Amino acid sequence: MSNSKLRSYVDAMRQASAHFTSENPDYIVAPMVGSVPFIDVMAIVDRDFDPTKVVYMPASSRINDVNKIIRSWYESFLKDVVELPHRFPKVMGIDEVVSGGSIVRCVKSIDEAMNTFKRNIRQGLVERAHNRRNQGVALEALREADQLTDSLYASEIAQAMSKVSNGLYDGRPELVRADSQVFIDAVNEVLNKKINYSSIGIEDSKVDDSERVVEYRRIKSQGRVRPVPVETIISMDRPEFCYPVFETTLTGNARKSYPKTGARVVSFHVEPQYLAFLEAIADYVGADKSRLGPANLTRILETANKYLPAPESLNE
């Protein structure tokens, strides 16, 4: 690889790592397999980069039912890391961008997962708040909503709690509907702020933005993608750089020129070419090469497989 390409790639990884340091997310989502080298290189070029924040999401187009996998994986991830009503971790991703199609696929599926997750939270609160057989359940749901919304709607929720305590909702469905809409709007507003996803996009500069897919340009204009330009994404379309090995599957698509795989990571196969690539990066930045290699093998196995759906659920 040329010095200019190497320099540009290193500069891009430093810039991406600086964005993460500035934004300080609790978790960094690395869609596999394209983003795996980004994490390894950021760990080499920036001492402040924290690879323990990274969670690895199976997202390759070669995975069977990849959109369902992403949706289910991300929803399970949210169920694990969100703790109602207080803990809503900040999550960011990083992805490669040529046409923009791969990052759009991830964002669309993640959005569907987030919407389902938020809808379930909202419906659970509303159902409990409407409990007329047990005032304690209804009042607890309203208290939880007050905590969830950081007491921004304390007056409205206090009024609702008073009506529950005094039985003023009994036999008055029109009042229930009116107050419920205020309640739902408040919860929606807060959840949309607390549960969201944005990504760093490592953009191949050889492609003009006007040539990228419309959906990518749209989400970037919304501020959901922070672009980082690079002369060439050196690690892209290099099978020898993709060391996670996915489970094999007999299911495939005859129209595709390559076989499909499952989403579960079963092993690793680190090629000498990849180690040489990391060594070239380390040489360029003057980093210690004594422990050179993939940064997060254990973390990949732990997080990639942890949130996978049961196979039978993909047929639903």
PLY file of the C-alpha trace (Angstrom):
ply
format ascii 1.0
element vertex 316
property float x
property float y
property float z
element edge 315
property int vertex1
property int vertex2
end_header
0.00 0.00 0.00
1.21 3.50 -0.74
2.36 5.89 1.97
-0.42 8.34 1.09
-3.10 5.67 1.53
-1.60 4.50 4.79
-1.30 8.06 6.08
-4.90 8.83 5.11
-6.18 5.65 6.78
-4.28 6.36 10.00
-5.50 9.97 10.03
-9.09 8.77 9.55
-8.82 6.31 12.44
-7.34 8.99 14.67
-10.19 11.33 13.74
-12.79 8.65 14.38
-11.24 7.84 17.75
-11.19 11.55 18.63
-14.92 11.73 17.88
-15.54 8.85 20.27
-13.42 10.50 22.93
-15.33 13.75 22.49
-18.79 12.14 22.47
-17.88 9.62 25.19
-20.45 6.93 24.36
-21.04 4.12 26.83
-21.02 1.61 23.98
-19.55 1.54 20.47
-21.32 -0.76 18.02
-19.02 -2.33 15.42
-21.04 -3.98 12.63
-19.20 -7.09 11.51
-17.23 -7.67 9.57
-16.28 -4.38 7.95
-15.77 -2.41 11.16
-13.56 -4.97 12.91
-10.27 -3.59 11.48
-11.30 -0.05 12.45
-11.38 -1.07 16.11
-8.02 -2.83 15.92
-6.37 0.15 14.24
-7.87 2.75 16.59
-6.46 0.73 19.48
-3.02 1.07 17.89
-3.06 4.72 16.82
-4.78 6.25 19.87
-3.81 5.34 23.42
-7.01 6.98 24.69
-9.28 4.71 22.67
-11.09 2.22 24.92
-11.82 -1.06 23.08
-13.72 -2.43 26.08
-16.62 -0.18 25.09
-17.05 -2.01 21.79
-19.87 -4.47 21.13
-19.75 -6.46 17.90
-22.96 -6.85 15.91
-23.22 -9.44 13.08
-24.25 -7.35 10.07
-22.59 -8.78 6.98
-24.70 -9.08 3.83
-23.49 -12.68 3.67
-25.44 -13.60 6.80
-28.80 -15.27 6.31
-31.73 -13.02 7.28
-29.27 -10.28 8.18
-31.93 -7.58 8.63
-33.83 -9.75 11.11
-30.57 -10.62 12.84
-29.68 -6.94 13.29
-33.16 -6.04 14.57
-33.28 -8.89 17.05
-29.65 -8.48 18.14
-30.05 -4.76 18.81
-33.35 -5.13 20.67
-31.77 -7.79 22.92
-28.80 -5.50 23.44
-31.11 -2.68 24.56
-32.96 -4.98 26.94
-29.62 -5.85 28.52
-28.10 -2.37 28.89
-31.13 -0.13 29.52
-32.35 -0.07 33.11
-35.68 1.67 33.60
-36.23 4.35 34.59
-32.72 5.70 35.19
-30.08 4.17 32.92
-30.10 4.92 29.20
-26.56 4.38 27.86
-25.28 6.47 24.99
-24.62 4.30 21.93
-22.65 5.13 18.79
-21.50 3.02 15.85
-18.80 3.05 13.21
-19.16 1.74 9.68
-17.53 1.84 6.27
-19.16 3.93 3.56
-18.80 3.64 -0.20
-22.31 3.76 -1.62
-23.72 4.03 1.90
-25.92 0.98 1.49
-24.41 -1.06 4.33
-24.72 1.66 6.94
-28.28 2.38 5.79
-29.13 -1.30 6.25
-27.82 -1.17 9.81
-29.49 2.10 10.73
-32.89 1.05 9.34
-32.85 -2.25 11.21
-31.58 -0.59 14.39
-34.33 2.03 14.12
-36.93 -0.74 13.90
-35.43 -2.39 16.99
-35.41 0.90 18.91
-39.01 1.67 17.93
-40.15 -1.75 19.10
-38.26 -1.36 22.35
-39.66 2.12 23.01
-43.18 1.01 22.09
-43.00 -1.85 24.59
-41.84 0.51 27.34
-44.64 2.95 26.56
-47.34 0.30 26.34
-46.20 -1.30 29.58
-46.41 2.00 31.43
-49.79 2.88 29.95
-51.31 -0.50 30.75
-50.11 -0.32 34.34
-51.23 3.31 34.71
-54.72 2.25 33.53
-55.03 -0.48 36.14
-58.31 0.19 37.92
-58.26 -2.90 40.09
-55.06 -1.96 41.89
-54.37 1.71 42.56
-50.88 0.83 43.78
-49.90 -0.53 40.36
-51.26 2.55 38.60
-49.56 4.96 40.99
-46.24 3.13 40.70
-46.42 3.37 36.89
-47.02 7.11 37.13
-44.13 7.53 39.57
-41.91 5.58 37.16
-43.02 7.85 34.31
-42.11 10.88 36.41
-38.62 9.47 36.98
-38.31 8.51 33.32
-39.18 12.05 32.20
-36.89 13.63 34.81
-39.95 15.30 36.35
-40.41 17.52 33.29
-44.12 16.73 33.44
-44.38 16.61 37.21
-47.53 18.76 37.33
-49.45 16.66 34.80
-48.37 13.41 36.41
-49.22 14.67 39.89
-52.72 15.54 38.68
-53.11 12.07 37.17
-51.94 10.48 40.44
-54.50 12.52 42.36
-57.28 11.42 40.00
-56.23 7.77 40.39
-56.17 8.08 44.19
-59.59 9.74 44.25
-61.19 7.40 41.72
-61.95 10.24 39.32
-61.19 8.11 36.27
-63.85 5.53 37.14
-66.59 5.56 34.53
-65.03 8.50 32.66
-63.32 7.05 29.55
-63.11 10.46 27.86
-60.99 11.81 30.74
-58.81 8.71 30.63
-58.22 9.17 26.89
-57.37 12.85 27.23
-54.92 12.36 30.09
-53.46 9.24 28.48
-52.51 11.18 25.36
-50.56 13.70 27.45
-48.89 10.80 29.24
-48.03 9.01 25.98
-46.68 12.18 24.34
-44.45 12.90 27.33
-43.03 9.38 27.43
-42.49 9.35 23.66
-40.63 12.66 23.72
-38.27 11.52 26.44
-37.64 8.05 25.01
-36.78 9.51 21.62
-34.12 11.63 23.30
-32.74 8.89 25.53
-32.75 5.96 23.09
-31.10 6.82 19.80
-28.27 5.75 17.54
-25.73 7.64 15.47
-22.63 6.46 13.67
-19.26 7.52 12.40
-19.08 6.87 8.67
-15.62 6.14 7.25
-16.19 7.54 3.77
-14.21 6.42 0.74
-13.24 9.74 -0.86
-13.10 8.27 -4.35
-16.91 8.29 -4.37
-18.64 11.65 -4.62
-21.45 12.19 -2.14
-23.91 12.69 -4.99
-23.20 9.09 -6.03
-24.15 7.63 -2.67
-27.63 6.26 -2.04
-30.34 8.76 -1.20
-31.09 7.16 2.16
-27.49 7.60 3.25
-27.45 11.26 2.29
-30.70 11.74 4.18
-29.53 10.25 7.47
-26.26 12.15 7.16
-28.16 15.42 6.67
-30.07 14.60 9.86
-26.79 14.48 11.75
-27.00 10.75 12.41
-23.77 10.03 10.54
-20.56 11.87 11.29
-18.45 11.51 8.13
-14.73 10.85 8.29
-13.10 10.92 4.83
-10.33 8.53 3.85
-8.45 8.18 0.58
-9.09 4.43 0.47
-10.67 2.05 2.97
-7.64 -0.23 2.87
-9.35 -2.97 4.88
-12.49 -3.15 2.72
-13.24 -6.18 0.55
-10.20 -7.99 1.88
-11.35 -11.44 3.07
-7.92 -12.08 4.58
-8.54 -9.09 6.89
-11.81 -10.54 8.24
-10.75 -12.98 10.92
-14.09 -13.81 12.67
-15.37 -17.14 11.32
-19.15 -17.50 11.18
-21.02 -20.76 11.45
-21.78 -22.46 8.16
-25.33 -23.01 6.97
-26.93 -25.09 4.27
-29.39 -22.35 3.50
-28.36 -20.05 0.70
-29.52 -17.94 -2.18
-28.90 -19.45 -5.57
-28.92 -16.03 -7.18
-25.88 -14.96 -5.15
-22.35 -15.74 -6.23
-21.23 -16.44 -2.68
-22.54 -18.77 0.05
-24.54 -17.49 2.98
-23.44 -18.02 6.57
-25.05 -18.07 9.95
-24.64 -15.16 12.36
-22.82 -16.96 15.17
-19.06 -16.48 15.48
-17.51 -19.90 16.09
-13.77 -19.22 15.78
-11.08 -16.90 14.44
-8.61 -17.22 11.61
-6.03 -14.45 11.62
-4.11 -14.36 8.34
-0.45 -13.26 8.13
-1.52 -10.51 5.72
-3.69 -8.97 8.43
-0.90 -9.06 10.99
1.39 -7.44 8.41
-1.22 -4.71 7.93
-1.37 -4.02 11.67
2.42 -4.05 11.83
2.58 -1.46 9.04
0.17 0.73 11.02
2.25 0.33 14.18
5.47 1.14 12.32
3.91 4.26 10.85
2.79 5.66 14.20
5.71 4.31 16.23
3.53 2.08 18.41
4.71 -0.85 20.50
4.57 -4.04 18.41
5.22 -6.50 21.22
1.50 -7.24 21.66
0.37 -6.65 18.11
-2.79 -8.42 16.99
-6.59 -8.26 17.12
-7.67 -6.12 20.05
-10.87 -7.79 21.14
-11.12 -11.52 20.41
-12.86 -12.35 23.69
-15.10 -9.32 23.39
-16.19 -10.38 19.89
-17.23 -13.83 21.10
-18.99 -12.43 24.16
-20.99 -9.68 22.49
-21.58 -10.93 18.96
-23.18 -14.17 20.12
-24.79 -12.95 23.33
-27.65 -11.09 21.66
-28.38 -13.44 18.77
-32.01 -14.58 18.40
-33.04 -18.20 18.67
-33.05 -19.71 15.15
-36.76 -20.53 15.31
-37.66 -16.89 16.00
-36.36 -15.87 12.56
-39.15 -17.85 10.93
-41.89 -15.97 12.73
0 1
1 2
2 3
3 4
4 5
5 6
6 7
7 8
8 9
9 10
10 11
11 12
12 13
13 14
14 15
15 16
16 17
17 18
18 19
19 20
20 21
21 22
22 23
23 24
24 25
25 26
26 27
27 28
28 29
29 30
30 31
31 32
32 33
33 34
34 35
35 36
36 37
37 38
38 39
39 40
40 41
41 42
42 43
43 44
44 45
45 46
46 47
47 48
48 49
49 50
50 51
51 52
52 53
53 54
54 55
55 56
56 57
57 58
58 59
59 60
60 61
61 62
62 63
63 64
64 65
65 66
66 67
67 68
68 69
69 70
70 71
71 72
72 73
73 74
74 75
75 76
76 77
77 78
78 79
79 80
80 81
81 82
82 83
83 84
84 85
85 86
86 87
87 88
88 89
89 90
90 91
91 92
92 93
93 94
94 95
95 96
96 97
97 98
98 99
99 100
100 101
101 102
102 103
103 104
104 105
105 106
106 107
107 108
108 109
109 110
110 111
111 112
112 113
113 114
114 115
115 116
116 117
117 118
118 119
119 120
120 121
121 122
122 123
123 124
124 125
125 126
126 127
127 128
128 129
129 130
130 131
131 132
132 133
133 134
134 135
135 136
136 137
137 138
138 139
139 140
140 141
141 142
142 143
143 144
144 145
145 146
146 147
147 148
148 149
149 150
150 151
151 152
152 153
153 154
154 155
155 156
156 157
157 158
158 159
159 160
160 161
161 162
162 163
163 164
164 165
165 166
166 167
167 168
168 169
169 170
170 171
171 172
172 173
173 174
174 175
175 176
176 177
177 178
178 179
179 180
180 181
181 182
182 183
183 184
184 185
185 186
186 187
187 188
188 189
189 190
190 191
191 192
192 193
193 194
194 195
195 196
196 197
197 198
198 199
199 200
200 201
201 202
202 203
203 204
204 205
205 206
206 207
207 208
208 209
209 210
210 211
211 212
212 213
213 214
214 215
215 216
216 217
217 218
218 219
219 220
220 221
221 222
222 223
223 224
224 225
225 226
226 227
227 228
228 229
229 230
230 231
231 232
232 233
233 234
234 235
235 236
236 237
237 238
238 239
239 240
240 241
241 242
242 243
243 244
244 245
245 246
246 247
247 248
248 249
249 250
250 251
251 252
252 253
253 254
254 255
255 256
256 257
257 258
258 259
259 260
260 261
261 262
262 263
263 264
264 265
265 266
266 267
267 268
268 269
269 270
270 271
271 272
272 273
273 274
274 275
275 276
276 277
277 278
278 279
279 280
280 281
281 282
282 283
283 284
284 285
285 286
286 287
287 288
288 289
289 290
290 291
291 292
292 293
293 294
294 295
295 296
296 297
297 298
298 299
299 300
300 301
301 302
302 303
303 304
304 305
305 306
306 307
307 308
308 309
309 310
310 311
311 312
312 313
313 314
314 315
